[in-house]
């Protein structure tokens, strides 16, 4: 039995569809109002069991989790619920995959015993850390990494809360880069930037958190830089005020960010783009390559990612322990299954730097 908490939310729904496609189950879909979910989605998930679960109530969670072989958590905002659900899963000796993240897992990890707990099983964090490690298999040794990710589309209040909690958490080192270790305050925000594959002018925000540090250590990088690419004046203005306003009035800040994103994305096609440039060696020869992964809708992609990690756990491909998705060894398994389940993505690997690709886009290469 696979229990999906938040299984009729958007991410959870797409995860359930993918699990059904794999023939995994039976599926027990939980939420505060299962009849509502069943009325909307039962035709697409005919074999599912629908059951009430309250993520604010430990006893309700315990009843739902007991008897399951694995729990997939898609409840949001994840920073409120991930650890609580994980702890109850471990009490019942049940494996867990979490589409979200508890921001304190690195500083205050859980002892999973003989169980498996994989978190950040979504787009970012998660795939954004796994993808460069997979790409690095093209090299014998990687010296430097440069990464940009950009996304456009509607954001839910729960999604906005998780984003703000993550971006403002103490594990984010301000304007940091990797220089054989973490070096803070060496990068700066860049405005009015044009990059290949990303539409229009964007603003680049330096990004350094637990996931980027994990990637840097895993690849034994000498240099690493990560940026979030943000388009839209209102979104940028909202983010500029976030560090103060979220502390003083979190609800108002969440509403402000949701409204800003809605205004900035009106009439625009949604996308999620991850662009990674690696510089290193292969067969003793220095080379630079750039990989670009693009998908048009991030929410279905998150659901599919979570379902693929569930499949990996059920097949015994991930050993007992607490794992960030970017730390798992089954890189090819994840990428191959994304290839099979997601017809909306494109992936390109090019023998050029991002700077060279920018010139090419302008007709100069």
N, C-alpha and C positions, 0 to 999 in steps of 0.2 A: 504493500500500500504506500503510495506517495501522497503526502499531504501538502497542499499548496495553500499557504496563508496569504490572503490578498489575491486569490486566484481569479477573481472576476474584475480586478482592476486591469488597466490596459497592458501593463507588462506581464502580469500573471496570466491573463487570458492568452496572450501569444505564447507564453511558456507552455501552457496546457495544450494548446493546439500542436506544438512541436513534440511534446511528450507523447501525445496520442498518435502523431505521425510515426514515431519510433515504435509504437506498440507497447509502450511502457505504462505500467499501472497495476491495479486500478488506481484512479485518481480520486482523491477526496479533497474537494474544493471548499475552503473555509473563508468566512467573512462575517461581518456583523449582521448582514441581511441576505442570507443565502437564497431566499425565495426570489429576491430581486435578480440576483445573478442567474439563477436557474431559468427564470422567465425569459431572460435576454439571450442566454447562451446554451441552453440545454440541447437545442437542435444540432449545434456544432460539436457538442461533447456528450453524445448520447449515453456513454457508459459511466459518466462521472457520478460520484456521490456528493451531495451538497449538504454542508453541515455548518451550523453557527459556531463562530469562535470570536471571542472578544480579546484583542491584543492588549487591552488594559487590565485584564483579569488573569492572574496566574493559574487559578483553578480551571478556568475555561480553556486556557492554552494547554494545560496538562491533560485534560480530557481529550482534546483534539489530537495531541501529539502521540499519546499512548496508543500502541497498536500499529503505528506507522513504521515503515522501514527507513523512510527518509522524509525530511521536511524541506520543502522549497519555500523560503520566505520572500514574498514580494510586497509585504506591508510597508507602507511609507507614511511619514518620514522614517527612514531606516535608523537614523541616529537615536530615535526614541525606543525602538523596539528590537533591534537586532540582537543586542546582548541578552535581553530578557528572554527572547525566544530561544537563543542558543543555550542558555543555562538550563532551561527546562528540557530541551532536547537531550542534553547531556545527562540530566537526572534520569531520563528514561532510556539512556543508551541508544539514542536515535541519531543517525547521521543527518547533517544539515548542509544545504547550499543556500546562500544568501545573495539575492540580487543586489542588495545594498551593502552597507558597511557600518561598523561601529568604529568611530575615529580613534578609539583608545586601544584597539586590539594590539598595536605594536608596543605601546608603553605598558599595557596591562593585559597580557594575553590570557586566554582561558586554557586550562588543562583539559584536553579532550579525551585523555585516556586512550582507549582502543577505537574511538570514533573519529570520523572525518568531519571537519567543518571547513567549508570553502566559502569565503566571502568575496565581495566586489565582483560578483558574477554578472556584470553588465557591461556597458560601453565604456564609461569613464567615471570612476576608476574601474579597472578590470581589463577589457580588451585593449585599452590605451597603453597598458603595461605589457600585456602578453604579445601584442603585435611586433614591437621592436625586437623582442627576444627571439621570436620566430624568424623575423627577417635577418637577424644576425647569424643565422645558420648558413647564410650565403658567404660568410667570412670565416677564416681561420682565427683571426684576431680583430677585434674592433677597438679603435683608439678613441673615436669621437662620435657623439650622437647629437643631432639637432632635430627637435620634434615640434610640430605645430598641430593642434587640433582645433576645429571649428564646428559649431553646430547651430542650426537655425530651426526654429519651430516653436510651437506653443509650450509653455511650461505650467505644470500644475502647482498649486500652493505647497503641496507636500514635496514636490521636486525642488521648488525654490528654497524651501526650508533646508532640505538636505544639502543643496548646493552652497547656501550661505554658511551652514554649520561646517561643511568641509573646507571651504575656501578661507574661513576665518579661524580655523582651529589652530592651536599652538604648534601642531606638527608641521605646519606650512612655514618654511623658512623664507623670510622676505627677500625678494629679488635675488634668490640664490642660484648658483650654478654649481656643477660638479667639476672640480679640478683635483682629481685624485683624492677627493673628499668634498664635503659640503663647504662652500664659501658663500656667506651671505652678502647681500648688498653689492653685487658686482654687475647685475643686469638692470635694465630700466624699461619702463613702458615705452612702446613705440606706436605713434599714431600716424594715420594716413598711409599705411603700408599696403602694397599690392603684392600678392603671392600667387603663384600658379595654382590652379584648381579651386582656389577660394574666390568667391565672387566679390567684386568691388573693392573699395578701400576698407581696411580693417584696423583695429587697434590690438596690439599684442601685449598681453599681460604675462610677465614671467611667472612660472609655476614650479614649485618644488615642494613635494610632500612625501609621505611614506612610500607611495608607489614609485615615484621617480628615483628615490634613493635605492629602492629594491632593485630596479632595473640597472642603475649605475653599478651597484655591487655585483649583481649577477653577471653582467657583461665585463666586469673589471675595467670600466672606462677610465680613460685619462681625463677626458672632457665631455661634459654633457650639458645641454641647455634645452629647456622645455618652455613652451609658450601656449597660452590659450588665446585663440583668435576670436575677437568679438566684433560684430558689425552692428551698427545702429546707434545713433547718438543717445537715445533715451536709455538703452541698456547700459551703455558706458557711464552715463551720468548716475544711474541708479547704483551701479557697482562702486563708483567713487564715494558715495555716501554710506555704503553698507557697513563699514567697520564701526562707525559711530551709531548709526540709526538702528542697526539690528540689536545692539546691546540695550539701547534705551527703549525701543518699541518694536519688538520682533514682528508682531502681527502686521503693523503698518509697513515695515520694510518688505515683508514677503509680498504683500499686496502691491507695493510700488514696483517691485521687480517683475511680477507677473504682468502688470499693466504695461510696463516699459517694453518687455519682450513681445507682448501682443501687438503693440503699436509698431514696433520695428520690423515685425515679420509679416504684416498685412500684405497680401498679394505676392508673397515670395514663396518659392518652393522650399520645403524642408530639406535638410541635409545633415549628415554627419561625415566629416572628412578628417582623416588622420594621415599626416604626412611626416615621414621619418627619413632623415638623411644619415647614413652611416659612412664613416671613413675608417679604413683598416687595411688588413692584408688578406690575400688569398693566394695560396701557392707561392708565397714569398713576394708577391707583387702588390704594391699599394693600389687601392682602388676606392672610388667614391660611388655609392649608389643611393638612389632615392626610391622609397616605396610609398605608394599612396593607396589608401583604402577609403572607399566612398560608398555610403549607403544613403538612400533618400529619406528614410524615416527611422529615427533612433529608437522609438519605443518598441516596435516589433523586433528590432535587432536585439535589444536588451533581453526580451523574452526568449528569443532563440538562443542567445548566449547562455542564459541561465539553464535552459533545458539541456543543452549540450554538456554543461558541467555536471548536471544531475546524471546524465547517461554515463559519463566517465566515472563518477563515484559508484554507481550501481554495478558497473563492470569491473570494479576493483582496480581501476587505473590510477587512483590517487590514494596514497597510503594514509593511515591514521595520523591525525595532527590538525593543527590550525593553519590554513593555507590562504594567502591572498591569491586570487586568480593568476596574477602575473608571476607567481612563484612556482606554478605547477610545471611538471615535466612533459605533459601530454600536449605539446604545442601543435604538432601535426594533426593529432586527433581533432582538436578544436577547429583548426583552419579547414580541414577536409570536410567536417560536418557543416560548417558555415557555408562552404561551397555548395553542399547538397541541399541545404534548407533555405538559403536566401538567394532568390533570383534577382534581387533588386540592387545588388552590390557590384562594384567594379574594383579590381585590384591591378595595379601596375607597378612594375619594378624597372627602373630606368638607370642607365649607366651615366648619369649626370648628377651634378649637385643641384640643390634647389635654386641657387643663384643662376646657374646655366639654364635651367628650365624657365626661369623668369625672363631671361634674354630671348629664349626660343619663343616664348609666348608673345613677345613684342616683335618677333620677326628678325632678330639680330643674330641668332645662332647659326 
